[in-house]
Amino acid sequence: MAHNMVEEISLIIPSRDAKEKLLHLLGCIPYWKMIPDEIIVIDSSENKLLIPKDFVLFTKNNNIKLLIIHETNLYPGHARNIGISDSKNSMLAFLDVSTCPTNEWLYSGYNLIRKNNSQGIWGNTYYQANAFPSKIFRACTFGEEPIKTLPGSILKKNIFNTCGLFIESVRAGEDGDWMSRADLQKIKMSSPEEFLTYSELNTTSFKQLIKKWFRNHVFGSRLPFFRAHKDFYYYALSFIAVVMAFNWNWILASWDEESIFFIPNITKISVLIIVIIYMFIRGIYLPIKKGVNLRFILPINFIFIALLSALLDFTKALAFGYAKFIKNNV
């Protein structure tokens, strides 16, 4: 193994019931071009984590401080806050167990921060999809272009004095909430050159996707950055259009088929137009905008993409309703 460049960086990794993924991630660290001199794992699994002896030996041989913090029932934001509080360095790096960085990730990001005199660098995550179902999932959600994420970020510790820490009481969405605060504070960030790979879509079932979508939006709906009404305008306008179409012939034509205002089958036509617009937006326009290849979308896959998107939108609406009218009243 080539000589490692050790730098004063604290790597923070929250983990919960993901022993194999965590050990795989730790096993990749010795091959990085630059490695952190402090690795903090916040493990909130019920069973205590045992680190392989060869990795412990690697950390000792390279004077790396390995800190394993075991506390049960922590959400990711809470776990990260513990890592931030216990870190010794002024530069922090964040990963999670579901993402795999390149061997150049830390080296490239750290040097970009120094070169540009910036406060940090965001993560840049590519969502991998090998099978047809996972490609449909990806087209409906993340797209084929790498997207900005908190995992993979390298940040100066003093940023948290300006932006505050992560919200600890939510299971999902706390990273997007914190990133929006950093944007509001106009924190100077560099653009990453390396990206992380997220491969869990390949092993995510249809049922798991819906369940996770519901859970994330239940928690996310509480956060200030999350626009629960983002899609409301489309659905409200669609509803108004259907109501107007249903009453058009009655109000303007008094159901007189000879009237110039009478439009046959106007309700069916209006519903069909709304469906076509939705399928175009969800099945073609948004996937293309997210980098999905048009050759994958056409001639027929846009139908599957639009149908799954409709189910995800319905799931999101149920999550918002559950969070607002049921969960908050329990």
C-alpha positions as MATLAB code, in Angstrom:
seq = 'MAHNMVEEISLIIPSRDAKEKLLHLLGCIPYWKMIPDEIIVIDSSENKLLIPKDFVLFTKNNNIKLLIIHETNLYPGHARNIGISDSKNSMLAFLDVSTCPTNEWLYSGYNLIRKNNSQGIWGNTYYQANAFPSKIFRACTFGEEPIKTLPGSILKKNIFNTCGLFIESVRAGEDGDWMSRADLQKIKMSSPEEFLTYSELNTTSFKQLIKKWFRNHVFGSRLPFFRAHKDFYYYALSFIAVVMAFNWNWILASWDEESIFFIPNITKISVLIIVIIYMFIRGIYLPIKKGVNLRFILPINFIFIALLSALLDFTKALAFGYAKFIKNNV';
ca = [
       0.000    0.000    0.000;
       1.291    3.467   -0.937;
       2.291    5.937    1.758;
      -0.725    7.826    3.086;
      -0.914   11.597    3.424;
      -2.407   12.263    6.879;
      -4.082   15.641    7.409;
      -5.686   17.342   10.408;
      -9.282   16.560    9.464;
     -12.003   14.944   11.564;
     -14.125   12.455    9.629;
     -17.626   12.073   11.133;
     -19.713    8.988   10.268;
     -23.138    8.323   11.811;
     -24.257    4.690   11.657;
     -27.323    2.775   12.759;
     -27.895   -0.937   12.193;
     -25.547   -0.898    9.197;
     -22.516   -2.822   10.405;
     -21.527   -4.338    7.047;
     -21.793   -1.022    5.185;
     -19.819    0.779    7.875;
     -17.037   -1.808    7.885;
     -16.871   -1.645    4.077;
     -16.517    2.151    4.242;
     -13.819    1.956    6.910;
     -12.010   -0.655    4.828;
     -11.750    1.818    1.939;
     -10.071    4.572    3.995;
      -6.514    3.117    3.901;
      -6.584    3.453    0.089;
      -7.446    7.165    0.080;
      -4.821    9.569   -1.213;
      -5.382   11.691    1.896;
      -6.671   10.291    5.162;
      -7.994   12.159    8.210;
      -6.052   12.060   11.460;
      -9.310   11.597   13.381;
     -12.180    9.224   12.578;
     -15.347    9.528   14.671;
     -18.026    6.864   14.304;
     -21.291    7.553   16.126;
     -22.984    4.174   16.261;
     -26.570    4.074   17.523;
     -27.187    0.386   16.907;
     -28.490   -1.766   19.732;
     -25.466   -4.058   19.583;
     -22.066   -2.576   20.278;
     -19.823   -2.248   17.219;
     -16.574   -4.182   17.010;
     -13.919   -2.708   14.708;
     -11.675   -5.205   12.834;
      -8.167   -5.515   14.292;
      -6.458   -4.732   10.997;
      -8.214   -1.364   10.762;
      -7.384   -0.563   14.396;
      -3.745   -1.423   13.629;
      -3.853    0.806   10.549;
      -5.035    3.770   12.626;
      -2.341    3.197   15.254;
       0.435    2.897   12.674;
      -0.639    6.199   11.096;
      -1.285    8.052   14.383;
      -4.989    8.346   13.596;
      -7.353    8.879   16.490;
     -10.237    6.406   16.199;
     -13.224    7.309   18.334;
     -16.246    5.002   18.483;
     -19.204    6.565   20.292;
     -22.052    4.209   21.103;
     -25.424    5.736   21.962;
     -28.747    4.131   21.093;
     -31.718    5.638   19.252;
     -29.993    8.637   17.707;
     -31.266   10.334   14.586;
     -28.577   11.344   12.034;
     -28.556   15.029   13.006;
     -28.079   14.213   16.675;
     -25.266   11.783   15.844;
     -23.484   14.373   13.690;
     -23.794   16.999   16.434;
     -22.071   14.628   18.875;
     -19.292   14.100   16.340;
     -18.887   17.849   15.819;
     -18.767   18.456   19.571;
     -16.158   15.733   20.172;
     -13.949   16.528   17.176;
     -10.503   17.985   17.785;
      -9.845   19.581   14.375;
     -10.975   22.795   12.717;
     -11.788   20.940    9.478;
     -14.611   18.380    9.396;
     -15.573   15.823    6.755;
     -18.943   14.054    6.646;
     -19.866   10.679    5.212;
     -22.645    8.197    5.773;
     -22.542    4.442    5.428;
     -24.590    4.363    2.210;
     -22.186    6.430    0.126;
     -18.789    5.479   -1.244;
     -16.274    8.251   -2.077;
     -13.453    8.012   -4.575;
      -9.904    7.639   -3.286;
      -9.273   11.247   -4.389;
     -12.365   12.718   -2.630;
     -10.756   14.043    0.571;
      -7.507   15.112   -1.111;
      -9.288   16.965   -3.915;
     -11.852   18.652   -1.662;
      -9.334   19.743    0.952;
      -7.029   21.276   -1.659;
      -9.917   23.100   -3.362;
     -10.920   24.679   -0.050;
      -7.360   25.895    0.523;
      -6.885   27.043   -3.072;
     -10.157   29.029   -3.161;
      -9.984   30.163    0.465;
     -13.555   28.937    0.898;
     -15.402   27.733    3.975;
     -16.048   24.273    2.646;
     -17.140   22.040   -0.172;
     -20.452   20.232   -0.641;
     -20.825   16.555   -1.282;
     -21.617   15.528   -4.845;
     -23.502   12.228   -4.975;
     -24.258   10.040   -7.982;
     -27.165    7.631   -7.527;
     -26.245    4.368   -9.178;
     -28.895    2.231  -10.878;
     -28.127   -1.006  -12.716;
     -31.468   -2.800  -13.086;
     -34.613   -1.545  -14.823;
     -36.670   -0.958  -11.618;
     -33.864    1.032   -9.984;
     -33.465    3.130  -13.160;
     -37.178    3.977  -13.008;
     -36.827    4.841   -9.304;
     -33.887    7.111  -10.106;
     -35.667    8.821  -12.996;
     -38.594    9.646  -10.671;
     -36.431   10.956   -7.844;
     -32.740   11.859   -7.966;
     -31.927   11.706  -11.657;
     -28.667   10.741  -13.340;
     -26.723   13.914  -12.593;
     -24.777   13.981   -9.296;
     -26.625   16.153   -6.784;
     -25.503   18.325   -3.876;
     -25.549   16.390   -0.601;
     -24.313   16.764    2.953;
     -22.545   13.362    2.873;
     -19.300   14.086    1.095;
     -19.106   17.634    2.439;
     -15.876   18.994    3.922;
     -16.504   22.011    6.165;
     -14.611   24.331    8.450;
     -15.862   23.802   11.976;
     -16.522   27.489   12.613;
     -19.334   27.404   10.021;
     -21.508   25.829   12.720;
     -21.079   28.938   14.876;
     -22.810   30.852   12.085;
     -25.384   28.314   10.874;
     -26.044   26.383   14.068;
     -26.053   22.613   14.469;
     -28.307   19.973   12.924;
     -31.871   19.511   14.111;
     -31.807   16.439   16.343;
     -35.492   15.506   16.567;
     -36.151   14.378   12.974;
     -35.298   11.128   11.202;
     -34.801   12.692    7.767;
     -34.429   16.105    6.127;
     -32.137   17.612    8.754;
     -29.267   17.730    6.234;
     -31.294   19.691    3.661;
     -32.462   22.028    6.416;
     -28.875   22.758    7.479;
     -27.706   23.223    3.881;
     -30.481   25.763    3.296;
     -29.294   27.681    6.365;
     -25.753   27.712    4.971;
     -27.104   29.105    1.694;
     -29.065   31.802    3.552;
     -25.898   32.804    5.413;
     -24.076   33.001    2.057;
     -21.317   30.654    3.205;
     -18.582   30.586    0.557;
     -18.381   27.042   -0.799;
     -16.228   25.477   -3.515;
     -17.612   23.247   -6.265;
     -16.469   19.616   -5.901;
     -14.531   17.772   -8.583;
     -15.017   14.269   -7.132;
     -18.312   12.549   -6.421;
     -19.661    9.871   -4.110;
     -21.598    6.832   -5.279;
     -24.878    5.779   -3.688;
     -25.780    2.209   -4.633;
     -28.744    1.393   -2.383;
     -31.283    1.976   -5.156;
     -30.130   -1.336   -6.640;
     -31.310   -3.214   -3.551;
     -34.371   -1.095   -2.697;
     -37.711   -2.790   -3.303;
     -40.851   -1.023   -4.445;
     -42.356   -1.372   -0.969;
     -39.207   -0.032    0.715;
     -39.139    2.979   -1.610;
     -42.739    3.951   -0.793;
     -42.201    3.388    2.921;
     -39.043    5.505    2.958;
     -40.721    8.227    0.878;
     -43.593    8.414    3.369;
     -41.279    8.466    6.394;
     -38.967   11.137    4.971;
     -41.839   13.456    4.078;
     -43.539   13.005    7.448;
     -40.367   14.225    9.151;
     -39.425   16.693    6.411;
     -42.783   18.460    6.552;
     -41.852   19.850    9.980;
     -38.733   21.592    8.740;
     -38.742   25.266    7.697;
     -36.859   24.672    4.445;
     -39.311   22.038    3.237;
     -41.989   23.507    1.013;
     -44.909   21.220    1.731;
     -47.036   23.280   -0.644;
     -44.577   23.085   -3.566;
     -46.930   21.003   -5.705;
     -50.111   22.431   -4.227;
     -50.567   25.010   -6.975;
     -50.615   22.406   -9.749;
     -53.183   20.238   -7.986;
     -55.294   23.230   -6.933;
     -55.368   24.592  -10.475;
     -56.189   21.120  -11.789;
     -59.085   20.810   -9.349;
     -60.396   24.274  -10.260;
     -60.123   23.429  -13.963;
     -62.171   20.249  -13.504;
     -64.833   22.063  -11.456;
     -65.053   24.812  -14.076;
     -65.260   22.266  -16.873;
     -67.982   20.343  -15.051;
     -70.059   23.506  -14.691;
     -69.163   25.213  -17.990;
     -72.075   23.949  -20.060;
     -74.517   24.535  -17.206;
     -73.465   28.145  -16.496;
     -72.675   29.466  -19.981;
     -74.817   27.286  -22.222;
     -77.649   26.109  -19.923;
     -77.034   22.660  -21.413;
     -78.236   23.966  -24.784;
     -76.302   21.984  -27.369;
     -77.087   24.670  -29.974;
     -75.304   27.351  -27.926;
     -71.914   28.551  -29.189;
     -70.624   28.099  -25.631;
     -71.590   24.426  -25.404;
     -68.574   22.079  -25.500;
     -69.299   18.333  -25.771;
     -67.503   16.070  -23.284;
     -65.731   19.067  -21.726;
     -65.148   17.350  -18.356;
     -63.512   14.307  -19.965;
     -61.437   16.551  -22.215;
     -60.273   18.652  -19.253;
     -59.293   15.596  -17.204;
     -57.451   14.147  -20.206;
     -55.523   17.398  -20.726;
     -54.528   17.479  -17.035;
     -53.338   13.864  -17.208;
     -51.334   14.556  -20.382;
     -49.705   17.623  -18.809;
     -48.847   15.649  -15.665;
     -47.361   12.760  -17.653;
     -45.291   15.165  -19.730;
     -43.966   17.041  -16.670;
     -43.324   13.985  -14.499;
     -42.523   11.438  -17.167;
     -40.419   13.488  -19.592;
     -39.612   17.094  -18.617;
     -38.383   16.596  -15.017;
     -36.361   13.428  -15.751;
     -34.592   15.210  -18.639;
     -33.941   18.169  -16.345;
     -32.342   15.739  -13.873;
     -30.046   14.309  -16.524;
     -31.966   11.172  -17.521;
     -31.188   10.159  -21.098;
     -34.079   10.733  -23.509;
     -33.380    7.351  -25.115;
     -34.255    5.708  -21.797;
     -37.419    7.782  -21.354;
     -38.862    7.212  -24.838;
     -40.753    5.605  -26.402;
     -42.503    3.891  -23.474;
     -40.610    4.215  -20.178;
     -42.053    7.686  -19.560;
     -45.341    5.939  -18.743;
     -43.738    3.891  -15.946;
     -41.887    6.982  -14.701;
     -45.075    9.061  -14.651;
     -47.108    6.324  -12.920;
     -44.509    5.814  -10.187;
     -44.174    9.601   -9.813;
     -47.943    9.822   -9.336;
     -47.769    7.180   -6.604;
     -44.866    8.994   -4.929;
     -46.778   12.288   -5.099;
     -49.819   10.624   -3.552;
     -47.599    9.117   -0.843;
     -46.115   12.554   -0.176;
     -49.596   14.082    0.123;
     -50.564   11.351    2.616;
     -47.364   12.025    4.577;
     -48.105   15.753    4.772;
     -51.674   15.048    5.862;
     -50.559   12.496    8.444;
     -47.916   14.866    9.852;
     -50.317   17.814   10.054;
     -53.603   16.279   11.161;
     -52.743   12.998   12.877;
     -49.156   12.836   14.161;
     -49.216   16.359   15.637;
     -52.436   15.573   17.488;
     -51.266   12.293   19.011;
];
